[in-house]
């Protein structure tokens, strides 16, 4: 669709063919198993056969371990907070039970107290 108000830039014609080509792998390998070759000092994936850069492989595994340690530390801190909270709730429960016993004694008769969700 040509517009009468638009003029083509001088020298602009059809684009030449693109000189770049991208080679794409057929699948994606996570390199689940590797083989270390002592003789050639290489790291190879036993699944896809690719030769991996040893430094990149070591760096990736170091980052994975570092992340695991940080996650472990966070989980330990969360667990400590939860244990603290459960301990505080158990103490509160014991205090409330003692208050119920005291209230029953003061009332002289039987007092019915329902514990649970009210609906």
N, C-alpha and C positions, 0 to 999 in steps of 0.2 A: 504494500500500500504506500504510494508515494504522496508526499505532501507538497503542494505548490510553493509553500513558504520555506522549504528546507533545500539548501544547496549542498551538494556533496563536496567534501574537502578535496582540493586538487591533488591528484596523485593517488587518491584512495581507491583501491580496486578490491579484487578478491584477495582474501588472506592466503599466504602461502601455506603449504602443509606444515603441521606442527613437527619440529625436529626432536621433541622430547618424547620418550617412551618410558612408561613405568612398568616394571616387571612385578607382577603380583604373585604371591605364593598361593597355591591352591588351597591350603589349609593353614591353620594356626597351631603351632606346636608350643606347648608350655615347657618342653624339655623335662619330662617327669623323671627320666633316668639318664644319668650321664656316665661316661667312661673317661677315666684319666689315663692317658697314654704316657708312660714314663719315658719311653724312647724318644718320641717326637715332642714331648712336653706340651700336649694339647688336651683340650677338654672337648669331648664329642658327645652329642646327644645320641643315645642308643635307639631312640624312637624314630627320629627323622634323619639321622646321620649328619646333621649340621655340625660344623666346627665352631665352637664358641670361644669368644675372647676370654682368657682366664681371669683377667682383672675385672671385667664386667660381671662375670659369673660370681666371683668372690664378693664383689661390691653388692650385688643383688642379694646374695645370701646374708651378708652382714647387715644390710638394711632390714631384711626380714627378721633376723634375730633381734636387732635393736627394737623394732616395733613390737615384737613378742614380749620383750622384757618390760617395755613401757606399759603395755596392756596388762601384764601380770601385776605390775606395781599398782596400777589404777584399781584393778579388781581386789587386791589385798586391802587397799585403803577403803574401798566401798564395803568390803566384808567387815572390817574393823568397826566402821560406823554403824553397820546393821547390827552387829553383836552388841555394841554399846546401847543401841536403841531397844533391842529386845530385853536386855538386862534392866533398863530403866522401866520398860513396860511391865516386866515381871514384878519389880518392886512396887510399882503403882497398883498392880493387881492385888498383891499381898496387903497393902494398906487399905484398899477398898474392901477387901474381905473382912479385915479386922474391924472396920467401921460398921459393916453390916452386922457383925456379931454384937458389937457394942450397942447398936440401935435396937436389935432384937431384945437384948437384956433390959434396956430402958423401957421398951414398950410393954414388957411383961408378958405379952401373948405372942402368938405366932404372927410373923410378918412375912408376907409373900413378896419376894422380889424376883422379877423375871430378868434374866440376863440374856442378851442376844439382840438381834435386829428387830426393830419395831416396824411393822408394815401396816 
